[in-house]
Amino acid sequence: MPVLGVGGIFFRANDPDALTAWYREHLGIGAGLAAEGAGPADEWSWAAHGGPLVLAPFPADTGYWPADRPLMLNLRVSDLDDLLAGLAAAGVEVTVKPEWDSPETGRFARIHDPEGNPVELWEPPAA
């Protein structure tokens, strides 16, 4: 197959500039940024680490994220506890549920961006 990976994630926003700034400030992602050790970013993209990516259509009536949102962004993270502490300190509401976590899949938390889009934070299990 000629597909090598995801080239971008595009979604509508009521205030794209404000939402871009929020993702940059709270999650360190966006054009011109790079994850630690991922190499240089360019003005249009965020340099990320390679790794697993799940593409999974869910049933239309899933209760895993709000029904009024067609998608949920899932971000692979390291040191989930530190990230959650920083988000909470910045006033971002964080949801964790023990039933989301397992030794086989890792740990999960959920936040919502200022426009209500669900963002799942995933710390894969240690290798």
N, C-alpha and C positions, 0 to 999 in steps of 0.2 A: 504494500500500500504506500502511496506517496505522501500521506499525511504524517507530519512529524510531531505535531503538538498543537496546543492552543496558541493562536496568534494574537488574540485580544478578547476582551469581554466588553460588550457595548450595551448600554441600557439608557433609557430615557430618564431625564431628571428635570424637575421644575426649576432648579437653580444649579446648573452644571458647575459653575465656578465655585460656589459655596460647597457643594458636595465634593468636588475635587480637593479643595482645601481641607475638608474634614478627613478624608481618607489619607491625605499626606500627613496631617498632624497626629491623628490617633493610631494609624496603622503603618505609617511609613511607606505607603505604596503610591505610585503614580509616575507620570512621565518625568524623566530626569533623575529618578531615585534608583537605588540598588540595594538589595538585601545584602547584609554583611557577607563578604566573601564571594559574592556572585559576579564580580567584575563590574566594569563601567556601564553606566546607563547612557542612553542618548536622549536627546530632547523630547522624543516621542514615546519612549517606552520605559518600563520599569524592569531592571535586570533582576530576575528571580532565580532561585535554585531549581534545577530539574528534579523531578521526582514523580511520584504517583499522582495521577489526576483521574477523578471519577466523573464520567459522563453518564448520568442515570436519570432517564425520565421517570417521574413518580406518577402514581395515579392522580387524576384530576381532583379527587376529593381527599388527598392526603392532609393529615392534620400536623405534619411535621413542621410546616411553617404557615404563616397566615394565608388564608384562602384568597385574600385580595391582592396577593403578590404572585406573579407568574414564575418567579425564580428565587433561589437563594444562593448567594455567593458563599463558597466554602474556601477558606484560606488555610493553608498548611503553615503551622507556626512552630517555633521552638520556645521553650520556657513559658508555657501557657500561664502559669501562676504569676510570673512577673508582668506579663502583658495585661492580664486581668486586673492586677493591682493598679497599674498605670491608668487603665481605662476607667476604673471605678474612681480613682482620685480626680480624674478629669470630668466626673459627673456622667459618664456613659453607663447606662444600666446594663448589667451583665446577668445572664441567666445560665445557671449550671444545674444539671440534673444527673444524679448518680447513674440512672438507668441508661444514659447516653454513652457512658464509658465502659470499656472492656479491655482486658489485656491484649486481645487479638487486634483490635482496631485503634485503640488509643483513647485520648481524652478529648472532650468537646465542650464548647461554651457557645453562647449565642448573644449577639448584640444586634442592634438595629441602627442604621445610619440615620441622619436627621430627616430623611424623607420616608422613613419607615421600612426600608429594604432590609430583609434579614441577612445577617452575615454570620456564618458559622465559623468558629475558630477551631481548628483541628490540630492537636499535637499527636502525631503518629507514635506508636510504641517505640521504645528504644530498640535499636537493631541488635 
